[in-house]
Amino acid sequence: MTKEQRKAVKILQDQLKETDVPWPDDLLWDTLVKFQRYPFHTAKNLEFSI
C-alpha cells in the first residue's frame, strides 16, 4: 500500500469508530478511488481490482 492509501484507510477507520457519526459515504468513496488498480483478493484467493 502507498502512504496515501494507508492514510485514507486510517481516516476511514477512525471515522467508522465514531458511533454517533452517520455512515461516511463520501469518505468511503474517496478511499476506494485511492485504491483503483490495487490488487485485492477474494476469500477464494481470486485477484480483482477496482
Residue frames as qw, qx, qy, qz and C-alpha x, y, z in Angstrom:
[[0.000, 0.888, 0.460, 0.000, 0.00, 0.00, 0.00],
 [0.359, 0.523, -0.045, 0.772, 1.13, 3.51, -0.69],
 [0.181, -0.129, -0.486, 0.845, 1.41, 6.15, 2.01],
 [0.354, -0.050, -0.133, -0.924, -1.66, 7.88, 0.57],
 [0.652, -0.202, -0.637, -0.358, -3.67, 4.64, 0.67],
 [0.486, -0.202, -0.712, 0.466, -2.64, 3.90, 4.27],
 [0.021, 0.063, 0.278, -0.958, -3.65, 7.41, 5.30],
 [0.508, -0.121, -0.351, -0.777, -7.05, 7.06, 3.60],
 [0.651, -0.229, -0.722, -0.051, -7.69, 3.74, 5.35],
 [0.334, -0.154, -0.595, 0.715, -6.70, 5.20, 8.73],
 [0.226, -0.011, 0.062, -0.972, -9.03, 8.16, 8.29],
 [0.628, -0.161, -0.513, -0.563, -11.89, 5.87, 7.26],
 [0.588, -0.199, -0.748, 0.237, -11.28, 3.52, 10.21],
 [0.146, -0.100, -0.461, 0.869, -11.21, 6.42, 12.67],
 [0.394, -0.060, -0.141, -0.906, -14.44, 7.80, 11.24],
 [0.665, -0.175, -0.639, -0.346, -16.19, 4.42, 11.43],
 [0.428, -0.135, -0.739, 0.503, -15.25, 4.07, 15.12],
 [0.177, -0.007, 0.249, -0.952, -17.33, 7.16, 15.93],
 [0.092, 0.359, 0.926, -0.076, -20.69, 5.71, 16.91],
 [0.182, 0.712, 0.446, -0.511, -22.65, 8.96, 16.58],
 [0.077, 0.501, -0.430, -0.747, -21.40, 9.78, 13.08],
 [0.815, 0.410, 0.194, -0.361, -23.58, 8.81, 10.09],
 [0.846, 0.102, 0.406, 0.331, -22.14, 6.43, 7.51],
 [0.111, -0.719, 0.277, 0.629, -19.37, 8.35, 5.69],
 [0.777, 0.511, 0.367, 0.031, -20.41, 7.69, 2.08],
 [0.385, 0.901, -0.191, 0.057, -18.12, 10.34, 0.60],
 [0.296, -0.716, 0.631, -0.035, -15.19, 9.24, 2.73],
 [0.780, -0.015, 0.625, 0.024, -15.70, 5.60, 1.74],
 [0.704, 0.680, 0.193, 0.068, -15.86, 6.52, -1.94],
 [0.127, 0.916, -0.378, 0.042, -12.71, 8.68, -1.68],
 [0.529, -0.492, 0.691, 0.006, -10.88, 5.75, -0.07],
 [0.809, 0.269, 0.520, 0.050, -11.99, 3.36, -2.82],
 [0.511, 0.858, -0.046, 0.020, -10.83, 5.79, -5.51],
 [0.139, -0.811, 0.569, 0.006, -7.34, 5.77, -3.97],
 [0.591, -0.233, 0.772, 0.028, -7.27, 2.00, -4.47],
 [0.751, 0.583, -0.030, -0.308, -8.01, 1.98, -8.19],
 [0.709, 0.524, -0.471, 0.035, -5.96, -0.74, -9.89],
 [0.232, -0.518, 0.746, -0.349, -4.81, -2.07, -6.47],
 [0.560, 0.022, -0.797, -0.226, -4.99, -5.88, -6.47],
 [0.594, -0.305, 0.446, -0.596, -7.46, -7.32, -3.95],
 [0.261, 0.103, -0.953, -0.116, -8.17, -10.99, -3.29],
 [0.715, -0.316, -0.223, -0.582, -11.44, -12.74, -2.61],
 [0.706, -0.436, 0.476, -0.291, -11.93, -15.34, 0.12],
 [0.951, 0.166, 0.250, 0.074, -11.08, -17.97, -2.54],
 [0.498, -0.502, 0.372, 0.601, -7.87, -16.06, -3.35],
 [0.516, 0.581, 0.473, 0.415, -9.07, -14.80, -6.73],
 [0.306, -0.277, 0.006, 0.911, -7.49, -11.49, -7.69],
 [0.196, 0.782, 0.518, 0.288, -9.58, -8.48, -8.68],
 [0.284, -0.152, -0.114, 0.940, -9.18, -4.74, -8.78],
 [0.149, 0.798, 0.532, -0.240, -11.49, -1.74, -8.81]]
